[in-house]
């Protein structure tokens, strides 16, 4: 099995827990048509302010969110403290554009942190490097004012150095006012992407070296992502977004700790009319595929403007919960297996256990190469029932399985599990 390179942050718990919840929540929940709505529709900040003046999530109950995450089998959580719109979900001393100045009038980070910790989950923060509200953030190709006729003129009075200092001040708040934070997810850099004479932004603009040093001083063990546009050794995790790696993620040919961030549907924020919600099979296979390639899955939910998870999100989390309740042994502490995967299957491995996730149910027999003399016992995870081993008998001869083949004799009817899992106990 691969062993990823060591990290500065503590990823020992991370590579064991494997499954986390991402939460995108901000003013963009109110228009309910994508978290990038301000940029996509080029909404002027003055017009966008109507959402700030009306944000009042009266049904916000982080204890319910935490219970749903825990029951889904998730072990850690990352919440947006500030997304690209610049709105802050805590009572920051460095801006008035914060939740305590909305009709809601209360900080949401403190109860979030307390609720998820009480539920046994590790707590993380997402912090956007982009800020379409801050007066010193220069307009660029992503900014909602990018096509404003006076954009270049407006940029003359904007000082990115002041904005970089603002970010450091806010990150200091986040890492000193809420206890131990396990993950800091900074998002994102786009150097070299110029638009009408307005440059993109990367480590130079963010002053990422200063920010990195600050984070390591304040929280030496925190896990930091790879989006600060810094050298690869300063990132603890790689973060492929909205695509499914087909092999262990590597940097310069070396396996690294990685986490796929995905959505239940096609949007991160609450999108009322978005209809590409993933099926139960897709949801479970995405988790399995990720762990079978040595990675973590960070699955996103987007709460409503009133502070609830809508029924579609709750149903999807329930899918994970039911499957993880039966099959979690194949996920927690597991990683990519040394053995060859059978047709239409994925393997994970943990110590002396190999887990076979069967995507397409075969007729009667499952053939595994290289395991014929290595397996002491086989059983289904969902109910613990034994699966007979067929070694060197007429079945293997008929199938021309070759040397050291293992044949599992399966029931004709697929078990009533989204993805059945077979545990193979290896001989000592």
N, C-alpha and C positions, 0 to 999 in steps of 0.2 A: 504494500500500500504506500502511496505517496505520503511524504511528510513535508508540509509546506514550510517555507523559510520562517525563522523566528520573527516576531513582531515587537515593536517598542511597547505598544499597549498590550494589556492582558487579554489574549484571545483564547485562553484555556477553557473558560466557561462557554465561550461563543461557539467553538467547534463541537462542543458536546450538545448544547441546547438546540441548535439547528433551525429553529422555527420561531419567527417573531412577527409582531404586528406593527405596521406602519400606519400612522394616522395623519391624514391631511385635512386640516380644518382651519378656516379663516373666513374673512368677509366674502370670498368667492363662493361660499356655500349658498349665499342668498340668491344671486342670479341663477345658480344651479345649472350652469352650462360650461363647465370645465374650470379648473383652477387658474388657467392662463387666460381667462376671459378678458381681463383688462388689456392684455397685450394683443390678443387675437382680434378684438373688436376696436382696438385703439381708443379706449375710453379715457377721456381727459380726467386727470385727478380730481378736478372740481366736480365732475359728474359722478365719478366713482365714490365720492364722499357720502352719497346717499346710503350706501351700504354700511358705512361706519356709523352713521347717525341712527341706524335702525337695528344694529346687531344686538340681539337679546335672546341668547340661548337658554330660555327658562327651563327647559327639560334636561339640561346638562347634568348628568349623574355619572361621574367617572367610575364609581363603584360598579355600576352596571356594565360599563365598557370593560373594566378589568375582569369581571366575572366571565364575560363572553370570550375574552382573549384566553383566559386560563382554561375555560371549558373546551376551547378549540384546540388545546394542546400547545399553545404558544408560550414561550418562556421569557421573552423580553419584548419591549415596546419602544418605538421611536415616534414622538409627536412633533409636529411642526410648531416651533416656537415663533417663527417668522417665516412666511413664504415670500415669493418674489414681489408681491403687492406691498410689502413693507410693514404690514399690520402685525403688532406684537401681542401675543397671548399671555403676557405677564405684565406686571406693573413696573416697567423699565423706567429708570430715572432719566434716561437720555432721549425720550421722545414723548410726545403727547398722543401719538398715533398708536394707541394701545387699548386693550379691552376694558381697562378700568375707567376709561373715558367714554365708553359706549353706554347705551341704556342698561346693559347688563351690570356694569359698574364693579365687577369683581374679577380678581385674578383667577385664571383657570389652571395655571401650572401647578400651584401648590396642592390643590385637591387631587389633580391628576397623579402627581408624584406619590402622594400618600396612598391613594387608592390602589395603584398598581403594585407598589411595594407591599402593601398589606395582603394583596392577592398572591404574592410570591414571585412576581415578575421583576426582572431588572429593568431599569428606566433609562431611556435615551432621549436626546434632543436632536431635532433637525433644525438647522439654522441656514437661511438663505443668504448667500453672498450677494445676491441681486436685490435691489430695493428700488422699486419704481415710485416710491413716495418721498424718499429722502432728498432734500434740496441740493445736496452735494454729490448725488449719484449722477454721473454724466449720462446723457441720453445716448443710446446705442441701438443696434439692430433689433433688440428684444424689447426695448422700451415702448410703452404705448404712445409716446410723443415723437417717435422716430420720423414720422412723415409731416410733422408740424413745420410750417414754413420758416419758423424762427428757431428751429432746433439747434443749429450750429451757434447761433447767437446766444441762446440760453446756456449752452455748455461753457461759454467763456467765464461765467460766474460760478461754475460748479468745480469744487476741489475734491478730487478723489482721495487725497491724503486725509482730509477731514473725515470723509466717509469711512476710510480704513480704520481710523482711530475710533470712530463710532462703533464699528463692528467689534473691535477689541474690548471696548467698554461693555458692550452688551454680552459678549461671550464671558467676560469676567463675572458679570451678574449671574449668568446661567450656571457657571461652574462653582460659585461660592455661596449661593443663596438657597439651594435646593438639595443639599446633601450630596452623597456620592452619585455621580452620573456615569453610567457604564459606556455609553456611545455618544459621540458627537458627529452628526451627519451633516457636513457642510456641502452646499449645492449652489452653483456649479461654475466652472470656468469655461471661457470660450475665446481664448486669445487668437488674434489673426483674422477674426471674422468682422471685417470692416463693412460699414454701410454708409454710403453718402458722406464719406469723410469722417465718420464717427467710428473709432476703433472698438473692437471687442475687448474683453477683460480677462486677465489671468493673474499669475502670482505677483507680477509687478504692481498692478493696480490694487489688488487686495492687500499688498504687503504681507503675503502669505508666510514668509519666513518669520516675521514678528508674531503673527497669529499662531503659527505652529509652536514657537518657543513658549508663548504664553500658555497655550493649552497644556503642553507637557509640564510646565512648572506648576500649574494649578491642579492638574489631574494626571499624574504620571501613568496611571494604569488605564486611562480611558482609551477606547477604540476610536480611531479617527479614520475617516474614509479617504478616498483617493481623488477628490474633486477640487483640491486647492491649487492644482497646477504646480505641484512640487515634485522633486525627484522621487522615483518609485519607492525608495527605502523609507520615506517619511509617511507612507500610507500603510495602515495596518490591514486594510481590506480592499479588494477590488469589488466594484459594484455594478455589474452588468444590469442594465435597466430594460425591462419589457422585451427581453429575448432569452431564450433557453440555451445555455451553453451545452454543447454535445460532448465535451470532455472537461477534465479538470482545468480550471483557468490558470494560465501561466503568464509570467512577465519575463521577457528575455529567456524563454525556455524553462523557467523555474516555476514549479507549482507554488501558489500563494493561497492565503486564506481569502475566501471570496463569499459574496452574498448577492444573490439575485433579488432585485426589488421588482415586485409585480403588483398588478391590480386585479380585483375581483371582476371588474368590468373594464371599459376603455378609458377611464378617467381616474385621476388621483383624488380630486375634490368631488364633493357631491354633485352629481349630474343627473338631474331628475329624469330626463328623457333618453338617456343613453341605454342602449339595449343589447350590448355585446357581453352580457354576463356569462361567465364561464360555467360549463356544466360540472356536475359532481366529479365525473371522470377526469376532466381537465384539471380541476383543482387538486385532486389527489395525485395525479401523475406529475404535475409541476413540482410538488414537494418531493416526491420520490426521485424524479429525474435529477433534481438539484443535489440531494444528499448522495445519490449514486455517483455523482461526479465530484464529490468532496466539498460541496458548498452548503450555504445556509439559504433559507427562503424568508424574505421579509415581505409579507403579504399585506396590502394596503386596504384600509377602509376610509370612507369619506363621510363623516357625520353630517346630518342635516343642519340647516340654520338654527333649528330649535335645540340641537344638541343630542339628537338620537341617532342610532344606526338604523337605517330603514330596513324593511322586512327582507329585501333581497340580500342585503349584507348579512343579516342575522341567519338567514337560511344557509348561506354559503359557509359561515362560521360553524354552523351546526353540522354540515357535511364533514368538515375537518374534525370536529369534536367526536363524532361517532366513529370515524375511522381511526383516529389516534387513540381512542379509548381501547380499541381492539388490537392495534398494530404498532403502538408507539415504540416498542422495543427495536424495531427496524430503523428508527429515525434518531432517537436520542443516543448520542455517543457513537453513532455509526458513521461510516464513510464509504468511499469507493472500495470495491472488493478487488482482491487479487485474481479472482477466477473469471473465466469467460462467461458472458451472459448468454443464456439460451435464447432462442428465437422468441420475440415478443415479450421479453422479460427485462427487468432491471435488478441488479444485485447491490445490496449494501452489506457491510461486514462490521462486526464488533467483537473483538477478542476471538473466541473460538466458535462464534456463530456467524453463519452466512444466511442472509435473508433474500429469498427469491420472490420478487413482486411480479405477479403474473398478469400482464396486460390483456392478452387474448387467450381465452381459456382453450386449452388443447383437448384433443380426444384421448382420454384415458391415460396417456403417458407423457411425462416430461423428461427430456433427455439433457443431462448436464455433463459436459466434458471435464475430465481431469479430477473428478471427485469420487470415483468408484471405490477407492480404498481409504477415503478420508472421513466419511460420514458415519457417525455412530447412531444417529437418531434423526428423524424428520417429523415435523408436526405443523399443523396450521396455527397461526398466531391468534386468529379470531376466536377459536374455541378450544385450542390446545389438543385437538385430536390427532392421533398418529397417522402418518402417511407411510405405507409400506415401501421398503427399499427393494429394488430388483437388481441383483448383481449377477452377471455372467449366466443368465438363464436363457430360455428360448426367446424372450422378448428382446434382450440386448443383441442376441445373435441375429434375429430376424431384422432388427433395425440397422444391423451392421454398425453398431455404435462404436466399435473399436476398443482399444485397450483403455482400462481405467475409466469406463463410463459408468455413470450413475443414472438409473432409470427410476423415476418416482411414479408410483401407480396412483392416479388421481381419480376422484369421483367423476362420473360422466357429467353431472350437472354442476355448474359453477356455483360455489357458495354465495350466499346473499351478502356479499361484501363488494364495495365499489372496485377495489383492487385487492384480491386475496394475496396473502403473504405466507410463504412457507419458510419455516426456520429450520436450517440444517445445523445440527450440533456436530462439530468436528471432533474427531478422536484426539485424545491427549497425545 
